[in-house]
């Protein structure tokens, strides 16, 4: 009934601005990872982001993701850049 597009499908694409804002404000929780189709990594971010030790890992990782998003190097799981 509903056509669900998987992150690995060629039609799957995500926008630049929502990904950038999610990473900027909720990067430690990994919401940008869920948005762009990286669910497993997003779950890792989410679980680690609520612990003090986890933020040591997810904080720098989120900053790297933000730099990649701003530099337009971040892609979806099918290899397409953010629009």
C-alpha positions as CSV (number, residue, x, y, z in Angstrom):
1,X,0.0,0.0,0.0
2,X,2.7,2.5,1.0
3,X,5.9,2.6,-1.0
4,X,8.7,2.9,1.4
5,X,12.0,4.1,0.0
6,X,15.0,2.4,1.6
7,X,18.2,4.4,2.2
8,X,20.0,2.3,-0.3
9,X,17.5,2.9,-3.1
10,X,18.7,5.2,-5.9
11,X,15.7,7.6,-5.4
12,X,16.6,8.2,-1.7
13,X,17.8,11.7,-1.2
14,X,17.9,14.1,1.7
15,X,18.2,17.9,2.0
16,X,21.3,19.8,3.2
17,X,19.6,22.3,5.6
18,X,17.7,19.8,7.8
19,X,20.8,17.6,8.1
20,X,23.0,20.5,9.0
21,X,20.6,21.9,11.6
22,X,20.0,18.5,13.2
23,X,23.7,17.9,13.4
24,X,24.4,21.4,14.8
25,X,21.7,21.3,17.5
26,X,21.4,17.5,18.2
27,X,24.6,16.1,16.8
28,X,25.6,14.3,20.1
29,X,22.3,12.4,19.9
30,X,22.8,11.5,16.3
31,X,19.5,12.8,14.9
32,X,21.2,13.8,11.7
33,X,22.3,10.2,11.2
34,X,18.7,9.0,11.5
35,X,17.6,11.7,9.0
36,X,20.2,10.8,6.4
37,X,19.5,7.0,6.6
38,X,22.3,5.8,8.9
39,X,20.0,4.2,11.5
40,X,22.6,1.9,13.1
41,X,25.0,4.7,13.7
42,X,22.2,7.0,14.8
43,X,21.2,4.4,17.4
44,X,24.8,4.2,18.6
45,X,24.9,8.0,18.9
46,X,21.6,8.1,20.7
47,X,22.6,5.4,23.3
48,X,26.0,6.9,23.9
49,X,24.8,10.5,23.9
50,X,22.9,10.0,27.1
51,X,25.9,8.9,29.0
52,X,28.9,11.1,30.1
53,X,31.4,8.7,28.6
54,X,29.5,8.4,25.4
55,X,29.6,12.2,24.8
56,X,33.4,12.0,24.7
57,X,33.0,9.7,21.6
58,X,29.9,11.2,19.9
59,X,30.9,14.9,20.5
60,X,34.0,14.9,18.2
61,X,32.3,12.5,15.8
62,X,29.3,14.9,15.5
63,X,31.8,17.8,14.9
64,X,33.4,15.8,12.1
65,X,30.0,15.1,10.6
66,X,29.1,18.8,10.8
67,X,32.3,19.7,8.9
68,X,31.5,17.0,6.3
69,X,28.0,18.3,5.9
70,X,29.1,21.9,5.6
71,X,31.9,20.9,3.1
72,X,29.3,18.9,1.1
73,X,31.2,15.7,1.6
74,X,28.5,13.9,3.5
75,X,26.5,11.4,1.6
76,X,23.4,9.1,2.1
77,X,23.9,5.3,2.2
78,X,23.4,5.1,-1.5
79,X,26.3,7.5,-2.2
80,X,24.2,10.5,-3.2
81,X,25.2,13.9,-1.8
82,X,22.8,16.0,0.3
83,X,20.7,18.3,-1.9
